[in-house]
Amino acid sequence: MDFLLQEHILIAVCLFLVGGLAGFINVMAGGGSVLTLGSMILLGIDPQVANGTNRVALVAESVSAIIAFKRKLQNDMIDSFKLSLWTIPGAVIGAFFAVEIPNDWFQRILVIVILFVIVTILMPLKLPEERSSDNYSPLFYLSLIFTGFYGGFIQAGIGFVIMVTFRQLAGMKLLEINIHKVFLVLIYTIPVLGVFIWTNNIDWFYALFLGAGNFIGAWWSAGVAVRKGERVIKIVVAISMLIMATKLLIDSF
C-alpha cells in the first residue's frame, strides 16, 4: 500500500477516535472542539481547513444528540429554534473572520481558548441557583449574537459559553440548557459550514471519519449520565489539552 495512503488512513482513524471523545464531551458539557481542532493541527492539517472540517463533525454530532434527546426536546424545540436565529448573524460574521485570520494567529487564539477550557474543567464555574423565567432580557439576546460570533469563529469551548449564558441570564436548568445547546449549535453551524465550503476550507475525507466519531460519541453522551471516574477523566483531558496548547504555541512562533 502506498505510504501516503497509509498515512491518510492512520490520520482518519485517529480523528475517528478523537471525534468520539469530543462528541461525548461536547454534549455532556463542552470543550470537545478543542480536542478536534488541536489534534487536526498537530496532525499537519491546515488550521483553517481543520476549522472547516470540524464543522461537518459538529453537524453530525448535533443531529445525533437531538435524535437522542428527542423525547425531552419536543416541548423546547420551538423555543430552541427561535433562540438559535439570534446566533446566525454573529456566526456568519465569525466564520468570515475565521477564514481570513492568519494561521499563526489562529493557533495563538486557540491556545488561549485551550487554557481557558483547562481552567474551566478543573475549577467549574460557580453558577447561581436555577430559577424559572420565560422572559428573556435584552442582554440575553445580545449574548446570543456574541455566542454565534464566537461559535462561527473558533467554536472550541462554545459549550461553556452557552451554559454560562443560559444559566446566568435565563436561569435555565442544566438539562434544559444541554437540549437548547445542541439545537443552537446545529442551526448556526449550517450557514457557517456554507462559508467554509464556499472558501474551500474542508477536507471531506477526514470530515467523514471525524463526523462518524462525533456522531457516535454524542449519541452515547446524550443517553448516559456519567458520574464515576469523572474527576480522573477531567485530569487526563486537562493534561492532554495542556500538552496540545504547548505544542501549538511553539509552532505558532
N, C-alpha and C positions, 0 to 999 in steps of 0.2 A: 504494500500500500504506500502511496506517495507520502513523504514525510509531512508536507504541508497539509494534506488532507487529514492525517493523523492528528496534527496539532489542532486543527479546527474542530475535530470531533472531541478531543480532550477538553478544549475550552468550552464546548457546548455542554458536555456532561457536567463540568464544574458549575456552569451557570444554572443548569437544571437543579442541582443540589442547593446552590445559593438561593435560587428563586423559591424553592420550597421553604427554606428557613425564613426568607424575607416575607413571603406571603403570610406565614404563621404569625410573625412578629407584627406586621402591619395591621392585621385585623384585631389582634389582642390589644395593641397599644399604638405603636408607631416606631419609625426608625429603620424599617426594613430596606428602604431605598438607599440608605447609607451603605448597606452591605452590597447591594447590587451594583450601584454606581462605582463604589470603591473597588470592588472586585473586577469589574469590566475594565476600568482604567489600569489597574495593576496587571491585568492580562494583556495589555497592549492595545486596547480598543480606544479610539479617539474619544476624548471627553464629551464632545457634542454628540457624537454617534451613540455613545453609551447613554447619554441623557435621553435621546430619542428612542433608543431600543428599549429602555426601561419603561417607556410609556405604553408600549404594546403589552408588556407584562402586567402593568397596572390595570389595564382594561380587563384582561383575563382574570386577574385577582379580584377585582371589584364585582364582576359578573358572578364569579364563584361564590363570594361572600353574600351577595344579595340573594342568590338562589338558596343558600344555606339558611339565611335569616328570614326566608320568605314569610313564614307564619307570623313572626313578630313584626315584620316590616309593613304588612298590609295597612295597618292603621296610620303609619307615618309616611307612606310613600308620597302622597300629595304634598305634604309639608316639606319633605326632603327635596322634592323636585323644585318647589318654589324657592327654597333657600339656596339650592345649587345654582339657580340662574344668576344670583348675585356674584358668584365666583367666576363666571365665564369671562367678563371683560378683563379683569385683572389677570386671569390665567393666560389669555391670548397675548396680552402685552408682555407678561413674564416669559412666555415661550419665545417671543421675538428677541428679547434680551438674551435669552439662553443661547440662541444660535449665533448671536453677534459677538458675545464676550470672548476675549482671547482664552485659549485653553489653559494657560498658566494661571490666569486669574480665576477661572472656574474652579481649578483644583484647590487654590488657596481658600476660596469661599467654602468649598466642600469640606476642607479641613476644619474650618471654624464650626460648621454645622455638625461635623462628627464629634468634636469636643463637647459641643452643647448637648448632643444626644447622650454622650457618655455620662455627663453630669446628671442629666435628667433620669437616666436609667438607674444610676447608683443612689441618687438622692431625689426621689419622686417629689414633685411639687405638692405643697400643702394646699389642697383645694377646699373651698368653702362647702358647707353642708348643702345638700341638694335641696332645691326649692321648686315649687310649681309656678310656672309663669307662661302664659300664652301670648303675652305682649312683649315683642322684641324691641329693644331700644335702637335709636339711630346708630349708636356706637357699634352695636352688634352687626348691623348690616354693613357698616363701613369696614368692620373687621373681616367680614366675608369677602369683600373685594380684595383686601390685603392678602387674605388666605389664598384666594385664587391666584394672585400675582406670585406669591411665594411658591405655590404648587406648580404653576406654569414654568417658573424659572428654574428651580432646583429640585423640588418635590421632597427630598430627603428630610425626614423629621416632621413632615406635614401633619402626621397623626397627633403629635403632641400639641401643635398649634391649634388644631381643630378641637382637641379635648379641653384645652385651657379656655379657648374662646367660648365654647358651648357651656362649660361649667360656670365660668366667671360671669359671662354676660347674659346667659339664658337660663342658668340654674337647672340644667338637664341632668338626669341620671346617667351613669356611665354606660349602661346597656343601650339606652336610647341614643347616646352620643355615638357609640360604635355603629349603630344602624344608620344614623344620618351620615356618618363619616364615609362609609363605603359607597353610599349613593352619591355624595358630593364629589368624591374623587373620580367616580366613573363619569359623571356629567361634565366636569370641567376638563377631564383628560381627553375627551373626544375631540374638541376643537384644537387642543394643544397638540395632540397626535397629528392632526391635519397640518399644523405648522411644520412639524419635524418631517413629515412625508414630503411636503412641498419643497423643503430645503434639502431634501435627500440626506437626512441625518439618521437613518435607521438601518441597522444590519438585520435583515429579515431572517437569516439563518439562525443567528444567535437569539433573536427575539422569540422564535418558535420554542426553543428549549427553555429559555428563561421564563416565558409566559406559561409553559406547561408546569414548571416548578411552582410558580406563584399561584396558579390555579389550584393545585393540589394542597399547597400549604395553607391557602386561605380557607379552603373547604374544611380542612382539618381543624383550623383555629376557630372557625365560626361554630363548630359543633362540639368543641371541647373547652371546658374551663380548667385551666392548668393552675394547680396550687403547689404540689410537691415539687421540689427542685427548682423553684422559681429563682431563688437567690443565687444558686450556682449558675443557672443559665444567664442571669444578668451579668455576673462577674466575667464569665467566659466571653460573652458578646462584647462587653466593655473593653476587655483586654485586646480582642481581635480588632476592634474599631480603633483603639489607640495605636496599635502597630500599623494599621492601614493609614491612619492620619499622618503618622511619622513618615512613612514611605511617600505618600502623596506630596507632603510638604517639601521633602528633599527633591523630588522630581520636578516640582514647580519652579525651582530656582536654578 
